Structures are given as C-alpha cells and as structure tokens.
C-alpha cells in the first residue's frame, strides 16, 4: 500500500515564555502560517499533502520555521506573504525556495 501522503509540511508552533532569548515560532506567526498553508494547498488543488503543526523544530531564532518532507527542505523567517510561493514551488513541484532556505546547521542560542 502506498503512503497516504507524498509531501508532509511541518510548521513550528512552539511557544516559549515571554522574554526567552530564543524567541518562539508561535509569536512569529506559526499558528496562522499553518492555517494559511493548509488553505493554499487546498486552493491549489494539491492532493497527498499533509500540513501539521509541530512542536519545537529547534530553529526558533530563525522562525517561523517550516520543514517539508520527503525533500527535508528547511525554511526560516516564513511569513504569510511567502505561503503561495512556498506551496506552488516546494509543495507542488518539489523545488526549493532558495530565499527562504535555512543554512544548515543553523546557529542556536542556549536556553
């Protein structure tokens, strides 16, 4: 049996306490971004795609963070204005959106 999804999109919705040096994706729009990605996937008629909220992706300094599988493409600083392009290119065609791509390994601050 084939897997139920050909692409899986994880959006960090992690919430840290106010004042955390790492920040958090929730305050950088993670929840709204997840909903917008889901709506855009539907609007573009893409099938076999799952968009999920995720706990910490360990990239909150770069947030809002998104990772897309099976490519393993990591994105940071994603905003609502990036949704259409991200869905069209990465989710729809498997093309990395270079301007949003995180440089791995990314720097992390200590909690």
C-alpha positions as CSV (number, residue, x, y, z in Angstrom):
1,X,0.0,0.0,0.0
2,X,1.4,3.4,-0.9
3,X,1.9,6.0,1.8
4,X,-1.1,8.3,2.4
5,X,1.0,11.5,1.7
6,X,3.6,12.4,-0.9
7,X,4.6,15.6,0.9
8,X,4.5,16.4,4.6
9,X,4.8,20.0,5.8
10,X,5.6,20.7,9.4
11,X,5.2,24.2,10.8
12,X,6.7,25.1,14.2
13,X,4.0,26.3,16.6
14,X,6.2,26.1,19.7
15,X,5.6,28.6,22.4
16,X,8.3,29.7,24.9
17,X,7.9,32.1,27.8
18,X,7.9,35.8,27.0
19,X,11.5,37.1,27.0
20,X,13.1,33.8,26.0
21,X,16.4,34.5,24.2
22,X,15.5,32.0,21.5
23,X,12.1,33.5,20.9
24,X,9.4,31.2,19.6
25,X,7.7,30.4,16.3
26,X,4.2,30.9,17.8
27,X,4.8,34.6,18.3
28,X,6.3,34.8,14.8
29,X,3.1,33.6,13.3
30,X,3.4,29.8,13.3
31,X,-0.3,29.1,14.0
32,X,-1.5,31.5,11.3
33,X,1.1,30.2,8.9
34,X,0.0,26.6,9.4
35,X,-3.6,27.5,8.7
36,X,-2.7,29.6,5.6
37,X,-0.5,26.8,4.2
38,X,-3.5,24.3,4.6
39,X,-5.8,26.7,2.8
40,X,-3.3,27.3,0.0
41,X,-2.7,23.6,-0.5
42,X,-6.5,23.2,-0.9
43,X,-6.8,26.3,-3.2
44,X,-4.1,24.9,-5.5
45,X,-5.9,21.6,-5.6
46,X,-2.8,19.6,-4.3
47,X,-3.5,16.1,-3.2
48,X,-1.4,13.8,-1.0
49,X,-0.2,16.7,1.1
50,X,-0.4,17.0,4.9
51,X,0.2,20.2,6.8
52,X,0.8,19.8,10.5
53,X,1.7,22.0,13.4
54,X,4.9,20.8,15.1
55,X,6.5,21.2,18.5
56,X,9.9,22.8,18.6
57,X,11.9,22.3,15.4
58,X,14.9,23.8,17.3
59,X,15.1,26.7,14.9
60,X,13.1,29.3,16.7
61,X,15.7,32.0,16.2
62,X,15.1,31.6,12.5
63,X,11.3,31.3,12.9
64,X,8.7,30.9,11.8
65,X,10.3,27.6,10.8
66,X,8.9,25.1,8.3
67,X,10.3,21.8,7.1
68,X,9.0,19.9,4.1
69,X,9.4,16.1,3.5
70,X,10.4,14.0,1.7
71,X,12.9,16.6,0.5
72,X,13.9,17.6,4.0
73,X,13.8,21.3,3.0
74,X,14.1,23.6,6.0
75,X,12.8,27.2,5.9
76,X,13.0,30.1,8.3
77,X,11.5,33.5,8.6
78,X,8.5,32.3,6.7
79,X,5.6,34.8,6.6
80,X,2.0,34.8,5.3
81,X,3.4,36.6,2.2
82,X,5.5,33.6,1.4
83,X,2.7,31.0,1.5
84,X,1.6,31.0,-2.1
85,X,5.2,30.7,-3.5
86,X,6.1,28.0,-0.9
87,X,3.1,25.9,-1.8
88,X,3.4,26.4,-5.5
89,X,7.1,25.6,-5.7
90,X,8.1,23.4,-2.8
91,X,4.9,21.6,-2.0
92,X,3.6,21.4,-5.6
93,X,6.7,20.8,-7.6
94,X,9.4,19.8,-5.1
95,X,11.5,22.9,-5.9
96,X,13.4,24.5,-3.0
97,X,12.6,28.2,-2.4
98,X,16.2,29.4,-2.0
99,X,15.5,32.8,-0.5
100,X,13.7,31.1,2.5
101,X,16.0,28.1,2.9
102,X,17.8,27.8,6.2
103,X,21.5,27.3,6.1
104,X,22.2,24.0,7.9
105,X,23.5,23.5,10.5
106,X,22.0,26.7,11.9
107,X,23.2,28.5,15.0
108,X,21.2,28.0,18.1
109,X,21.3,30.1,21.3
110,X,21.3,28.3,24.6
111,X,18.1,28.4,26.6
